[in-house]
């Protein structure tokens, strides 16, 4: 997949010079709703013998258009998004820098400079996709503009009677409803990070932990305890563990920053500085403040046993379904 990063105005050497089917959107999370768009892209490109392209944007448009409610954390930061797109047999990924200058581009100029000049012969987007200054452009306008280009609108995708959306998935994660978030994503939520030095208190109470510093601006799940799996470095070996996301209220009254700590089962290696990927399987309970070490350790032992059981079921299912 060729990645083309564009800062407005687009330059001549950045145009694609072969006919493409292109899907447009921000695509944070690459969730099941987005999968419907990619499926349509596959169908159209195969039918019309076109190369497959995606156009996405960075940062989120709200950073420019709605600073008071700007979105600066993501389910899939740009690097992760590109990595996942490479798995989908996409030929071109156009990443447009959503700047103040780009926000001033008229709908007509966007169609001319970003679609026609890129040899777009089929254009696919969701029913709520808008473009151009003030978001005045939509897919109905696109259809009116083109005569010999297919403009295909993919309708709302529902799950359990609710629209699948990045907003709903974010809300589910932030409320501790990990099961709902994972179901809508179509995969287990992931966060990448680096193992850093922590307080080393866990090892003194029999629960050594790896402190994970996220490598990008991820949406952090709600404070609480989770059953997780983890990969270290480039290895495909999967470790299982129990993770705490929070501020450790039993030991701190005002810890300023949320910390991610993973107790990896049956693991004693030194992995400081290693890059890791966490898969979030199950939400176990909210973070609590305990009246001393003994009740905390008792609860942590319960969390560990429950996490072991749930993860054993998950991995049996993964094997059964060849995941």
C-alpha atoms as a printed R data frame, in Angstrom:
    type eleno elety resid chain resno       x       y       z
1   ATOM     1    CA   UNK     A     1   0.000   0.000   0.000
2   ATOM     2    CA   UNK     A     2   1.386   3.378  -0.995
3   ATOM     3    CA   UNK     A     3   0.773   6.103   1.588
4   ATOM     4    CA   UNK     A     4   0.439   9.642   0.203
5   ATOM     5    CA   UNK     A     5   0.503  12.401   2.825
6   ATOM     6    CA   UNK     A     6  -0.972  15.679   1.631
7   ATOM     7    CA   UNK     A     7  -0.887  19.173   3.067
8   ATOM     8    CA   UNK     A     8  -3.190  21.535   1.172
9   ATOM     9    CA   UNK     A     9  -2.776  22.583  -1.555
10  ATOM    10    CA   UNK     A    10  -2.226  19.188  -3.164
11  ATOM    11    CA   UNK     A    11   0.830  19.064  -5.443
12  ATOM    12    CA   UNK     A    12   1.050  17.645  -8.949
13  ATOM    13    CA   UNK     A    13   3.451  14.879  -7.894
14  ATOM    14    CA   UNK     A    14   0.947  13.654  -5.297
15  ATOM    15    CA   UNK     A    15  -1.802  12.695  -7.732
16  ATOM    16    CA   UNK     A    16  -2.602   9.057  -8.475
17  ATOM    17    CA   UNK     A    17  -2.229   8.385 -12.193
18  ATOM    18    CA   UNK     A    18  -4.289   5.221 -12.563
19  ATOM    19    CA   UNK     A    19  -8.034   4.781 -12.263
20  ATOM    20    CA   UNK     A    20  -9.228   4.149  -8.723
21  ATOM    21    CA   UNK     A    21 -12.241   3.339  -6.625
22  ATOM    22    CA   UNK     A    22 -11.929   5.451  -3.497
23  ATOM    23    CA   UNK     A    23 -13.625   5.335  -0.104
24  ATOM    24    CA   UNK     A    24 -13.768   8.527   1.977
25  ATOM    25    CA   UNK     A    25 -13.902   8.950   5.742
26  ATOM    26    CA   UNK     A    26 -12.025   9.453   8.980
27  ATOM    27    CA   UNK     A    27 -12.220   5.757   9.922
28  ATOM    28    CA   UNK     A    28 -11.210   5.923  13.577
29  ATOM    29    CA   UNK     A    29 -11.392   2.380  14.901
30  ATOM    30    CA   UNK     A    30 -11.986   0.693  11.532
31  ATOM    31    CA   UNK     A    31 -15.099  -0.784  13.159
32  ATOM    32    CA   UNK     A    32 -17.872  -2.941  11.683
33  ATOM    33    CA   UNK     A    33 -19.572   0.106  10.179
34  ATOM    34    CA   UNK     A    34 -16.375   0.949   8.324
35  ATOM    35    CA   UNK     A    35 -16.025  -2.671   7.229
36  ATOM    36    CA   UNK     A    36 -19.217  -2.291   5.185
37  ATOM    37    CA   UNK     A    37 -17.555   0.536   3.252
38  ATOM    38    CA   UNK     A    38 -14.423  -1.515   2.598
39  ATOM    39    CA   UNK     A    39 -16.529  -4.448   1.462
40  ATOM    40    CA   UNK     A    40 -18.287  -2.189  -1.032
41  ATOM    41    CA   UNK     A    41 -14.884  -0.878  -2.172
42  ATOM    42    CA   UNK     A    42 -13.734  -4.443  -2.829
43  ATOM    43    CA   UNK     A    43 -16.876  -5.225  -4.836
44  ATOM    44    CA   UNK     A    44 -16.739  -2.088  -6.976
45  ATOM    45    CA   UNK     A    45 -12.993  -2.242  -7.637
46  ATOM    46    CA   UNK     A    46 -13.226  -5.867  -8.702
47  ATOM    47    CA   UNK     A    47 -16.260  -5.262 -10.918
48  ATOM    48    CA   UNK     A    48 -14.753  -2.217 -12.645
49  ATOM    49    CA   UNK     A    49 -11.131  -3.412 -12.561
50  ATOM    50    CA   UNK     A    50  -9.979  -0.380 -10.578
51  ATOM    51    CA   UNK     A    51  -7.225   0.107  -8.048
52  ATOM    52    CA   UNK     A    52  -8.429   0.498  -4.454
53  ATOM    53    CA   UNK     A    53  -7.820   3.743  -2.547
54  ATOM    54    CA   UNK     A    54  -8.831   5.242   0.756
55  ATOM    55    CA   UNK     A    55  -8.806   8.904   1.743
56  ATOM    56    CA   UNK     A    56  -8.601   9.704   5.422
57  ATOM    57    CA   UNK     A    57  -7.742  12.828   7.422
58  ATOM    58    CA   UNK     A    58  -5.443  13.833  10.264
59  ATOM    59    CA   UNK     A    59  -6.020  15.252  12.817
60  ATOM    60    CA   UNK     A    60  -9.735  14.858  13.504
61  ATOM    61    CA   UNK     A    61 -11.654  17.759  11.880
62  ATOM    62    CA   UNK     A    62 -12.954  18.866  15.297
63  ATOM    63    CA   UNK     A    63  -9.442  20.085  16.168
64  ATOM    64    CA   UNK     A    64  -9.959  22.841  13.576
65  ATOM    65    CA   UNK     A    65 -13.735  23.155  13.420
66  ATOM    66    CA   UNK     A    66 -14.784  22.738  17.059
67  ATOM    67    CA   UNK     A    67 -11.855  23.467  19.399
68  ATOM    68    CA   UNK     A    68 -14.054  23.465  22.529
69  ATOM    69    CA   UNK     A    69 -15.002  19.837  21.872
70  ATOM    70    CA   UNK     A    70 -11.987  18.738  19.873
71  ATOM    71    CA   UNK     A    71 -11.153  15.050  19.656
72  ATOM    72    CA   UNK     A    72  -7.481  14.475  20.420
73  ATOM    73    CA   UNK     A    73  -7.585  10.802  21.449
74  ATOM    74    CA   UNK     A    74  -8.288   7.960  19.056
75  ATOM    75    CA   UNK     A    75  -9.290   4.302  18.922
76  ATOM    76    CA   UNK     A    76  -6.718   3.881  16.165
77  ATOM    77    CA   UNK     A    77  -4.165   6.690  16.006
78  ATOM    78    CA   UNK     A    78  -2.884   7.325  12.482
79  ATOM    79    CA   UNK     A    79   0.029   4.862  12.648
80  ATOM    80    CA   UNK     A    80  -2.289   2.060  13.830
81  ATOM    81    CA   UNK     A    81  -4.912   2.977  11.246
82  ATOM    82    CA   UNK     A    82  -2.398   2.724   8.416
83  ATOM    83    CA   UNK     A    83  -1.103  -0.602   9.753
84  ATOM    84    CA   UNK     A    84  -4.622  -2.064   9.807
85  ATOM    85    CA   UNK     A    85  -5.373  -0.726   6.320
86  ATOM    86    CA   UNK     A    86  -2.271  -2.487   4.984
87  ATOM    87    CA   UNK     A    87  -3.980  -5.748   5.934
88  ATOM    88    CA   UNK     A    88  -6.909  -4.959   3.621
89  ATOM    89    CA   UNK     A    89  -5.167  -5.115   0.246
90  ATOM    90    CA   UNK     A    90  -5.551  -1.354  -0.328
91  ATOM    91    CA   UNK     A    91  -3.389   0.085  -3.122
92  ATOM    92    CA   UNK     A    92  -3.321   3.738  -2.048
93  ATOM    93    CA   UNK     A    93  -3.920   5.494   1.269
94  ATOM    94    CA   UNK     A    94  -4.251   9.273   0.961
95  ATOM    95    CA   UNK     A    95  -3.810  11.046   4.310
96  ATOM    96    CA   UNK     A    96  -4.969  14.650   4.102
97  ATOM    97    CA   UNK     A    97  -3.761  17.016   6.797
98  ATOM    98    CA   UNK     A    98  -6.967  18.604   8.093
99  ATOM    99    CA   UNK     A    99  -5.658  22.117   8.605
100 ATOM   100    CA   UNK     A   100  -7.363  25.509   8.730
101 ATOM   101    CA   UNK     A   101  -6.410  26.003   5.064
102 ATOM   102    CA   UNK     A   102  -7.928  22.692   4.055
103 ATOM   103    CA   UNK     A   103 -11.119  23.528   5.984
104 ATOM   104    CA   UNK     A   104 -11.575  26.535   3.648
105 ATOM   105    CA   UNK     A   105 -11.639  24.392   0.490
106 ATOM   106    CA   UNK     A   106 -15.025  24.598  -1.248
107 ATOM   107    CA   UNK     A   107 -16.949  21.385  -1.988
108 ATOM   108    CA   UNK     A   108 -16.412  21.976  -5.724
109 ATOM   109    CA   UNK     A   109 -12.652  22.442  -5.288
110 ATOM   110    CA   UNK     A   110 -12.450  19.305  -3.155
111 ATOM   111    CA   UNK     A   111 -14.180  17.258  -5.856
112 ATOM   112    CA   UNK     A   112 -11.979  18.745  -8.594
113 ATOM   113    CA   UNK     A   113  -8.590  18.669  -6.871
114 ATOM   114    CA   UNK     A   114  -8.877  15.647  -4.594
115 ATOM   115    CA   UNK     A   115 -11.098  13.299  -6.606
116 ATOM   116    CA   UNK     A   116 -11.182  14.109 -10.337
117 ATOM   117    CA   UNK     A   117  -7.438  14.816 -10.556
118 ATOM   118    CA   UNK     A   118  -6.796  11.581  -8.648
119 ATOM   119    CA   UNK     A   119  -8.553   9.565 -11.373
120 ATOM   120    CA   UNK     A   120 -11.482   8.598  -9.132
121 ATOM   121    CA   UNK     A   121 -13.898   6.469 -11.188
122 ATOM   122    CA   UNK     A   122 -15.985   5.276  -8.238
123 ATOM   123    CA   UNK     A   123 -16.503   7.160  -4.973
124 ATOM   124    CA   UNK     A   124 -17.814   5.481  -1.830
125 ATOM   125    CA   UNK     A   125 -18.723   7.048   1.506
126 ATOM   126    CA   UNK     A   126 -21.097   6.671   4.419
127 ATOM   127    CA   UNK     A   127 -24.531   8.285   4.446
128 ATOM   128    CA   UNK     A   128 -23.354  10.980   6.870
129 ATOM   129    CA   UNK     A   129 -20.087  11.927   5.138
130 ATOM   130    CA   UNK     A   130 -19.719  15.648   4.435
131 ATOM   131    CA   UNK     A   131 -16.903  17.625   2.838
132 ATOM   132    CA   UNK     A   132 -15.850  21.126   1.847
133 ATOM   133    CA   UNK     A   133 -16.125  24.434   3.664
134 ATOM   134    CA   UNK     A   134 -18.740  24.346   6.454
135 ATOM   135    CA   UNK     A   135 -19.392  20.702   5.523
136 ATOM   136    CA   UNK     A   136 -21.734  21.836   2.761
137 ATOM   137    CA   UNK     A   137 -20.815  18.970   0.451
138 ATOM   138    CA   UNK     A   138 -22.519  15.588   0.763
139 ATOM   139    CA   UNK     A   139 -22.990  12.452  -1.327
140 ATOM   140    CA   UNK     A   140 -26.152  13.770  -2.971
141 ATOM   141    CA   UNK     A   141 -24.176  16.761  -4.233
142 ATOM   142    CA   UNK     A   142 -21.425  14.410  -5.365
143 ATOM   143    CA   UNK     A   143 -23.897  12.427  -7.487
144 ATOM   144    CA   UNK     A   144 -25.181  15.615  -9.114
145 ATOM   145    CA   UNK     A   145 -21.635  16.756  -9.926
146 ATOM   146    CA   UNK     A   146 -20.519  13.602 -11.713
147 ATOM   147    CA   UNK     A   147 -21.935  12.074 -14.880
148 ATOM   148    CA   UNK     A   148 -19.600   9.149 -15.558
149 ATOM   149    CA   UNK     A   149 -18.455   8.336 -12.020
150 ATOM   150    CA   UNK     A   150 -20.333   6.010  -9.663
151 ATOM   151    CA   UNK     A   151 -21.061   7.753  -6.358
152 ATOM   152    CA   UNK     A   152 -22.125   5.111  -3.859
153 ATOM   153    CA   UNK     A   153 -23.581   5.866  -0.440
154 ATOM   154    CA   UNK     A   154 -23.456   3.122   2.191
155 ATOM   155    CA   UNK     A   155 -26.313   3.314   4.662
156 ATOM   156    CA   UNK     A   156 -26.303   3.226   8.454
157 ATOM   157    CA   UNK     A   157 -24.947   0.012   9.965
158 ATOM   158    CA   UNK     A   158 -26.725  -1.207  13.104
159 ATOM   159    CA   UNK     A   159 -25.792  -3.600  15.882
160 ATOM   160    CA   UNK     A   160 -28.399  -4.666  18.421
161 ATOM   161    CA   UNK     A   161 -30.659  -1.857  17.223
162 ATOM   162    CA   UNK     A   162 -28.034   0.884  17.632
163 ATOM   163    CA   UNK     A   163 -25.974   2.676  15.001
164 ATOM   164    CA   UNK     A   164 -22.364   1.504  14.924
165 ATOM   165    CA   UNK     A   165 -20.200   4.575  15.346
166 ATOM   166    CA   UNK     A   166 -16.851   5.685  16.689
167 ATOM   167    CA   UNK     A   167 -18.683   7.973  19.137
168 ATOM   168    CA   UNK     A   168 -20.681   5.067  20.588
169 ATOM   169    CA   UNK     A   169 -17.574   2.865  20.866
170 ATOM   170    CA   UNK     A   170 -15.662   5.626  22.651
171 ATOM   171    CA   UNK     A   171 -18.574   6.096  25.055
172 ATOM   172    CA   UNK     A   172 -18.696   2.347  25.735
173 ATOM   173    CA   UNK     A   173 -14.973   2.228  26.528
174 ATOM   174    CA   UNK     A   174 -15.176   5.260  28.785
175 ATOM   175    CA   UNK     A   175 -18.106   3.761  30.721
176 ATOM   176    CA   UNK     A   176 -16.485   0.361  31.219
177 ATOM   177    CA   UNK     A   177 -18.685  -1.426  28.681
178 ATOM   178    CA   UNK     A   178 -15.767  -3.172  27.000
179 ATOM   179    CA   UNK     A   179 -17.938  -6.000  25.663
180 ATOM   180    CA   UNK     A   180 -20.085  -3.538  23.708
181 ATOM   181    CA   UNK     A   181 -17.024  -1.712  22.357
182 ATOM   182    CA   UNK     A   182 -15.332  -4.920  21.217
183 ATOM   183    CA   UNK     A   183 -18.497  -6.211  19.566
184 ATOM   184    CA   UNK     A   184 -18.886  -3.014  17.532
185 ATOM   185    CA   UNK     A   185 -15.197  -2.919  16.630
186 ATOM   186    CA   UNK     A   186 -15.295  -6.514  15.421
187 ATOM   187    CA   UNK     A   187 -12.016  -7.199  17.255
188 ATOM   188    CA   UNK     A   188 -10.584  -6.689  20.735
189 ATOM   189    CA   UNK     A   189  -9.577  -3.119  21.479
190 ATOM   190    CA   UNK     A   190  -5.809  -2.620  21.367
191 ATOM   191    CA   UNK     A   191  -3.353  -0.168  22.851
192 ATOM   192    CA   UNK     A   192   0.364  -0.108  22.049
193 ATOM   193    CA   UNK     A   193   2.943   1.238  24.433
194 ATOM   194    CA   UNK     A   194   6.331   0.941  26.118
195 ATOM   195    CA   UNK     A   195   7.175  -0.670  29.464
196 ATOM   196    CA   UNK     A   196   8.507   2.040  31.787
197 ATOM   197    CA   UNK     A   197   9.760   2.220  35.355
198 ATOM   198    CA   UNK     A   198   7.018   2.388  37.983
199 ATOM   199    CA   UNK     A   199   6.853   2.530  41.761
200 ATOM   200    CA   UNK     A   200   7.778  -1.194  42.032
201 ATOM   201    CA   UNK     A   201   5.233  -1.577  44.831
202 ATOM   202    CA   UNK     A   202   3.506  -4.515  43.181
203 ATOM   203    CA   UNK     A   203   6.439  -6.883  43.630
204 ATOM   204    CA   UNK     A   204   6.469  -6.212  47.389
205 ATOM   205    CA   UNK     A   205   2.903  -7.571  47.690
206 ATOM   206    CA   UNK     A   206   3.288 -10.491  45.311
207 ATOM   207    CA   UNK     A   207   1.899  -8.817  42.193
208 ATOM   208    CA   UNK     A   208   4.750  -7.449  40.069
209 ATOM   209    CA   UNK     A   209   3.413  -5.304  37.242
210 ATOM   210    CA   UNK     A   210   4.605  -3.894  33.952
211 ATOM   211    CA   UNK     A   211   3.823  -0.186  33.741
212 ATOM   212    CA   UNK     A   212   2.730   0.623  30.194
213 ATOM   213    CA   UNK     A   213   3.087   4.117  28.789
214 ATOM   214    CA   UNK     A   214   0.859   4.412  25.674
215 ATOM   215    CA   UNK     A   215   2.824   5.172  22.536
216 ATOM   216    CA   UNK     A   216   0.139   7.427  21.058
217 ATOM   217    CA   UNK     A   217  -3.026   9.369  21.883
218 ATOM   218    CA   UNK     A   218  -5.313   6.405  22.573
219 ATOM   219    CA   UNK     A   219  -8.738   6.462  24.180
220 ATOM   220    CA   UNK     A   220  -8.050   4.873  27.566
221 ATOM   221    CA   UNK     A   221 -10.713   2.493  28.878
222 ATOM   222    CA   UNK     A   222 -12.541   3.466  32.063
223 ATOM   223    CA   UNK     A   223 -10.651   3.232  35.330
224 ATOM   224    CA   UNK     A   224 -10.874  -0.324  36.541
225 ATOM   225    CA   UNK     A   225  -9.515  -3.848  36.372
226 ATOM   226    CA   UNK     A   226  -9.410  -5.856  33.143
227 ATOM   227    CA   UNK     A   227  -8.493  -9.284  31.807
228 ATOM   228    CA   UNK     A   228  -5.978  -8.673  29.010
229 ATOM   229    CA   UNK     A   229  -3.502 -10.400  26.754
230 ATOM   230    CA   UNK     A   230  -0.194  -8.926  25.724
231 ATOM   231    CA   UNK     A   231   2.506  -9.320  23.070
232 ATOM   232    CA   UNK     A   232   6.060  -8.168  23.675
233 ATOM   233    CA   UNK     A   233   8.205  -6.698  20.902
234 ATOM   234    CA   UNK     A   234   7.959  -8.413  17.536
235 ATOM   235    CA   UNK     A   235   7.222 -11.820  19.029
236 ATOM   236    CA   UNK     A   236   3.903 -13.503  18.282
237 ATOM   237    CA   UNK     A   237   3.874 -15.157  21.717
238 ATOM   238    CA   UNK     A   238   0.782 -14.138  23.669
239 ATOM   239    CA   UNK     A   239   0.899 -13.617  27.437
240 ATOM   240    CA   UNK     A   240  -2.141 -13.318  29.673
241 ATOM   241    CA   UNK     A   241  -2.623 -10.957  32.563
242 ATOM   242    CA   UNK     A   242  -4.782  -8.735  34.700
243 ATOM   243    CA   UNK     A   243  -4.558  -4.988  34.173
244 ATOM   244    CA   UNK     A   244  -5.384  -2.022  36.365
245 ATOM   245    CA   UNK     A   245  -6.180   1.323  34.774
246 ATOM   246    CA   UNK     A   246  -6.330   4.119  37.298
247 ATOM   247    CA   UNK     A   247  -4.738   6.259  39.946
248 ATOM   248    CA   UNK     A   248  -4.084   3.620  42.675
249 ATOM   249    CA   UNK     A   249  -6.345   5.255  45.308
250 ATOM   250    CA   UNK     A   250  -5.277   2.804  48.049
251 ATOM   251    CA   UNK     A   251  -1.804   4.372  47.918
252 ATOM   252    CA   UNK     A   252  -2.455   7.868  46.508
253 ATOM   253    CA   UNK     A   253  -4.953  10.614  47.213
254 ATOM   254    CA   UNK     A   254  -4.118  12.733  44.194
255 ATOM   255    CA   UNK     A   255  -2.117  10.810  41.583
256 ATOM   256    CA   UNK     A   256  -2.295  13.270  38.658
257 ATOM   257    CA   UNK     A   257  -2.132  10.776  35.796
258 ATOM   258    CA   UNK     A   258  -3.921   7.532  34.997
259 ATOM   259    CA   UNK     A   259  -1.512   4.588  34.991
260 ATOM   260    CA   UNK     A   260  -1.772   1.285  33.098
261 ATOM   261    CA   UNK     A   261  -0.284  -1.645  35.037
262 ATOM   262    CA   UNK     A   262  -0.323  -5.266  33.875
263 ATOM   263    CA   UNK     A   263   0.383  -8.255  36.109
264 ATOM   264    CA   UNK     A   264   1.535 -10.829  33.535
265 ATOM   265    CA   UNK     A   265   0.791 -14.376  34.650
266 ATOM   266    CA   UNK     A   266   3.750 -16.719  35.208
267 ATOM   267    CA   UNK     A   267   6.268 -14.150  34.012
268 ATOM   268    CA   UNK     A   268   9.507 -12.964  35.652
269 ATOM   269    CA   UNK     A   269  11.526 -11.361  32.834
270 ATOM   270    CA   UNK     A   270  12.864  -7.796  32.852
271 ATOM   271    CA   UNK     A   271  11.124  -6.027  29.952
272 ATOM   272    CA   UNK     A   272  11.774  -2.338  30.660
273 ATOM   273    CA   UNK     A   273  11.894  -0.422  27.386
274 ATOM   274    CA   UNK     A   274  10.099  -3.126  25.414
275 ATOM   275    CA   UNK     A   275   7.263  -2.171  23.127
276 ATOM   276    CA   UNK     A   276   4.079  -4.085  23.853
277 ATOM   277    CA   UNK     A   277   0.560  -4.468  22.487
278 ATOM   278    CA   UNK     A   278  -2.337  -4.939  24.911
279 ATOM   279    CA   UNK     A   279  -5.556  -6.643  23.818
280 ATOM   280    CA   UNK     A   280  -8.473  -5.768  26.102
281 ATOM   281    CA   UNK     A   281 -10.694  -8.828  26.682
282 ATOM   282    CA   UNK     A   282 -12.968  -8.258  29.715
283 ATOM   283    CA   UNK     A   283 -13.858  -5.541  32.208
284 ATOM   284    CA   UNK     A   284 -13.778  -7.078  35.685
285 ATOM   285    CA   UNK     A   285 -14.622  -4.285  38.120
286 ATOM   286    CA   UNK     A   286 -14.141  -0.566  38.847
287 ATOM   287    CA   UNK     A   287 -11.022   0.691  40.571
288 ATOM   288    CA   UNK     A   288 -11.572   0.765  44.338
289 ATOM   289    CA   UNK     A   289  -9.888   2.237  47.391
290 ATOM   290    CA   UNK     A   290  -9.130  -0.449  49.974
291 ATOM   291    CA   UNK     A   291  -8.630  -0.073  53.703
292 ATOM   292    CA   UNK     A   292  -5.092  -1.422  53.735
293 ATOM   293    CA   UNK     A   293  -2.897  -3.930  51.928
294 ATOM   294    CA   UNK     A   294  -4.580  -7.187  53.051
295 ATOM   295    CA   UNK     A   295  -8.030  -6.528  51.545
296 ATOM   296    CA   UNK     A   296  -6.355  -5.206  48.389
297 ATOM   297    CA   UNK     A   297  -4.272  -8.383  47.982
298 ATOM   298    CA   UNK     A   298  -7.317 -10.568  48.638
299 ATOM   299    CA   UNK     A   299  -9.257  -8.761  45.905
300 ATOM   300    CA   UNK     A   300  -6.312  -8.919  43.508
301 ATOM   301    CA   UNK     A   301  -6.141 -12.691  43.966
302 ATOM   302    CA   UNK     A   302  -9.833 -12.907  43.112
303 ATOM   303    CA   UNK     A   303  -9.302 -10.693  40.052
304 ATOM   304    CA   UNK     A   304  -6.414 -12.870  38.914
305 ATOM   305    CA   UNK     A   305  -8.375 -16.114  39.158
306 ATOM   306    CA   UNK     A   306 -11.378 -14.642  37.367
307 ATOM   307    CA   UNK     A   307  -9.153 -13.204  34.619
308 ATOM   308    CA   UNK     A   308  -7.415 -16.571  34.165
309 ATOM   309    CA   UNK     A   309 -10.759 -18.318  33.725
310 ATOM   310    CA   UNK     A   310 -12.185 -15.755  31.280
311 ATOM   311    CA   UNK     A   311  -9.009 -15.670  29.208
312 ATOM   312    CA   UNK     A   312  -8.851 -19.473  29.048
313 ATOM   313    CA   UNK     A   313 -12.376 -19.468  27.585
314 ATOM   314    CA   UNK     A   314 -11.431 -16.720  25.109
315 ATOM   315    CA   UNK     A   315  -8.379 -18.573  23.844
316 ATOM   316    CA   UNK     A   316 -10.325 -21.822  23.498
317 ATOM   317    CA   UNK     A   317 -12.872 -19.922  21.383
318 ATOM   318    CA   UNK     A   318 -10.100 -18.329  19.313
319 ATOM   319    CA   UNK     A   319  -8.681 -21.742  18.499
320 ATOM   320    CA   UNK     A   320 -12.127 -23.098  17.660
321 ATOM   321    CA   UNK     A   321 -12.771 -20.236  15.233
322 ATOM   322    CA   UNK     A   322  -9.182 -20.049  13.903
323 ATOM   323    CA   UNK     A   323  -8.746 -16.497  15.147
